[in-house]
Amino acid sequence: MSLTKEQILDAISNMSIMEIVKLTSMMEEKFGVSAAPLVTVKPDVSEPVIKEQTEFNVFLTAIGNNKIPVIKTVRSITGLGLKEAKELVESAPVILKESINKDDAETLKKTLETAGATVEIK
């Protein structure tokens, strides 16, 4: 005759603590196992490691009303000729600079916004 898991649990629930301890010892001995909890070393999760972005891209999203000052500013930033800078500005939204540090990206953004452009840093 085979006992169901529920029958086993019911039988255990009717035992005293001392009987359960004895049963546990008998099971450890019979099956060659231990009921002791495994000790595991967990990494310290109190301070999550956040990788800070170090490289940014500067996007020209819109020219604005002052097209000529924006073209001049883009020329000075990129070193392009007048025709190339004009084509670049007119193709907005476009990346002006890639993989630059945060301070340089903020400086470029302020310069371009002063000229009348709309700029994003990503």
Phi, psi and chi 1 to 4 in degrees:
 res  aa     phi    psi   chi1   chi2   chi3   chi4
   1 MET       -  132.7  178.0  173.0  130.7      -
   2 SER  -106.0  136.6  177.3      -      -      -
   3 LEU   -90.1  144.5  -63.4  173.9      -      -
   4 THR   -81.9  164.5   65.1      -      -      -
   5 LYS   -62.4  -37.1  -66.9  173.6 -171.2  153.3
   6 GLU   -64.4  -39.4  -71.0   79.8   21.5      -
   7 GLN   -65.6  -39.2  -69.8  171.8  -30.8      -
   8 ILE   -64.5  -45.0  -64.5  170.1      -      -
   9 LEU   -62.5  -40.5  -74.3  175.3      -      -
  10 ASP   -62.2  -41.9  -72.0  -21.6      -      -
  11 ALA   -64.5  -42.7      -      -      -      -
  12 ILE   -66.4  -38.3  -67.0  172.9      -      -
  13 SER   -65.5  -20.2   67.0      -      -      -
  14 ASN   -90.4   -2.9  -68.1  -33.2      -      -
  15 MET   -86.1  157.6  -67.5  180.0  168.8      -
  16 SER   -80.5  167.1   69.5      -      -      -
  17 ILE   -60.0  -41.8  -62.9  -64.0      -      -
  18 MET   -64.0  -37.5  -67.9  -53.3  -65.9      -
  19 GLU   -67.6  -37.6  -70.0  174.1  -42.4      -
  20 ILE   -66.6  -40.8  -66.2  172.9      -      -
  21 VAL   -61.9  -44.6  170.0      -      -      -
  22 LYS   -62.8  -42.5  176.0   77.0  173.4  159.7
  23 LEU   -62.2  -42.2  176.2   63.3      -      -
  24 THR   -61.8  -44.4  -56.3      -      -      -
  25 SER   -61.9  -40.9  -63.1      -      -      -
  26 MET   -64.9  -40.6  -69.3  170.1   58.3      -
  27 MET   -66.8  -41.0  -70.3  171.3   58.9      -
  28 GLU   -60.5  -43.7  -72.8  176.6  -21.7      -
  29 GLU   -68.0  -44.9 -169.9  175.0  -53.0      -
  30 LYS   -66.3  -42.6  177.0  165.7 -178.2  137.9
  31 PHE   -98.8   -3.8  -61.7  111.2      -      -
  32 GLY    68.5   36.7      -      -      -      -
  33 VAL  -123.5  173.7  -65.3      -      -      -
  34 SER  -128.9  138.5  173.6      -      -      -
  35 ALA   -87.8   -0.5      -      -      -      -
  36 ALA   -66.9  139.6      -      -      -      -
  37 PRO   -67.6  145.1   22.0  -29.2      -      -
  38 LEU   -73.8  138.6  -65.1  175.2      -      -
  39 VAL   -94.6  119.4  177.7      -      -      -
  40 THR  -120.8  146.0   57.9      -      -      -
  41 VAL   -97.2  118.1  177.8      -      -      -
  42 LYS  -101.7  143.7  -66.4 -177.5  179.8  178.9
  43 PRO   -66.6  153.3   20.8  -28.0      -      -
  44 ASP   -68.8  111.3 -177.0   15.3      -      -
  45 VAL  -101.5    7.7  -67.0      -      -      -
  46 SER   -67.4  -31.0   60.7      -      -      -
  47 GLU  -122.8   96.1  -65.5 -178.1   32.3      -
  48 PRO   -66.3  143.5   21.5  -28.7      -      -
  49 VAL   -83.4  117.6  177.2      -      -      -
  50 ILE  -111.0  118.3  -61.1  172.8      -      -
  51 LYS   -81.3  116.4 -174.4  176.1  178.7 -175.9
  52 GLU   -82.4  137.4 -171.8  173.8  -32.2      -
  53 GLN   -68.3  132.0 -176.0  176.9   -6.1      -
  54 THR  -114.3  -15.7   57.5      -      -      -
  55 GLU  -121.0  135.4  -66.8 -177.1  -16.4      -
  56 PHE  -128.5  154.9  -62.3   86.7      -      -
  57 ASN  -113.1  140.0  -63.5  -27.4      -      -
  58 VAL  -104.3  120.0  178.4      -      -      -
  59 PHE  -107.2  129.8  -70.6   86.4      -      -
  60 LEU   -88.8  110.9  174.9   65.8      -      -
  61 THR   -94.4  -29.7   55.6      -      -      -
  62 ALA  -154.6  148.1      -      -      -      -
  63 ILE   -75.8  -41.7  -59.5  170.3      -      -
  64 GLY    89.1 -168.6      -      -      -      -
  65 ASN   -82.7  -21.2  -65.4  -29.1      -      -
  66 ASN  -103.3   77.7  -60.3  -36.8      -      -
  67 LYS   -65.4  -43.4 -174.9  176.1  177.9  178.6
  68 ILE   -64.8  -47.7  -65.5  173.7      -      -
  69 PRO   -61.7  -33.5  -22.8   31.5      -      -
  70 VAL   -67.3  -42.4  172.6      -      -      -
  71 ILE   -61.7  -43.9  -66.8  170.8      -      -
  72 LYS   -62.4  -40.8  -72.4 -179.4  179.4  179.2
  73 THR   -66.5  -42.5  -56.0      -      -      -
  74 VAL   -63.4  -39.3  168.4      -      -      -
  75 ARG   -59.7  -45.2  -80.3 -173.0   69.4 -162.7
  76 SER   -69.5  -32.2   67.9      -      -      -
  77 ILE   -74.3  -44.4  -69.2  170.1      -      -
  78 THR   -95.0  -22.3   60.9      -      -      -
  79 GLY    79.8   14.7      -      -      -      -
  80 LEU   -79.3  163.4  -65.3  173.0      -      -
  81 GLY   -75.9  173.2      -      -      -      -
  82 LEU   -60.3  -47.8 -179.5   59.1      -      -
  83 LYS   -63.0  -45.3 -179.2 -179.4  176.5 -173.3
  84 GLU   -65.9  -40.5  -68.1   83.7    9.2      -
  85 ALA   -65.2  -40.6      -      -      -      -
  86 LYS   -63.1  -44.8 -179.6  177.7 -178.9  -86.1
  87 GLU   -64.2  -39.2  -71.0  171.7   -2.6      -
  88 LEU   -64.0  -47.1 -176.4   66.4      -      -
  89 VAL   -63.1  -41.3  167.3      -      -      -
  90 GLU   -72.0  -16.1  -70.4  174.0  -16.6      -
  91 SER   -92.3   13.6   66.2      -      -      -
  92 ALA   -57.5  141.9      -      -      -      -
  93 PRO   -78.6  138.6   24.3  -28.7      -      -
  94 VAL  -152.7  152.8   65.3      -      -      -
  95 ILE   -81.6  126.7  -62.6  175.9      -      -
  96 LEU   -92.5  -43.4  -69.1 -179.7      -      -
  97 LYS  -137.7  141.0  -73.4  -77.6 -172.5  172.1
  98 GLU  -118.7  147.7  -67.7 -177.9  -70.6      -
  99 SER    53.0   52.6  -57.3      -      -      -
 100 ILE  -113.0  162.4   60.0  174.2      -      -
 101 ASN   -74.3  167.0   67.9   40.0      -      -
 102 LYS   -63.0  -41.5 -173.0  174.2 -175.8  175.3
 103 ASP   -63.8  -44.3  -67.7  -24.6      -      -
 104 ASP   -64.7  -39.3  -70.0  -15.9      -      -
 105 ALA   -64.1  -42.5      -      -      -      -
 106 GLU   -65.1  -40.1  -72.0  -67.9  -24.9      -
 107 THR   -63.2  -45.4  -57.9      -      -      -
 108 LEU   -61.9  -41.2  -70.6  177.8      -      -
 109 LYS   -60.5  -47.8 -179.3  179.0  179.1 -177.0
 110 LYS   -62.3  -41.6  -72.6  177.7 -174.1  175.7
 111 THR   -62.3  -46.6  -56.4      -      -      -
 112 LEU   -68.6  -38.1  -72.3  162.2      -      -
 113 GLU   -67.3  -34.3  -73.9  177.2  -17.8      -
 114 THR   -62.8  -35.3  -58.8      -      -      -
 115 ALA   -76.4  -12.6      -      -      -      -
 116 GLY   112.9    2.4      -      -      -      -
 117 ALA   -88.0  162.4      -      -      -      -
 118 THR  -105.6  128.5  -55.2      -      -      -
 119 VAL  -132.4  145.4 -179.9      -      -      -
 120 GLU  -125.9  149.2  -71.7 -177.7   11.9      -
 121 ILE  -116.3  127.2  -62.0  174.2      -      -
 122 LYS  -129.9      -  -65.3 -176.6 -178.2  179.1
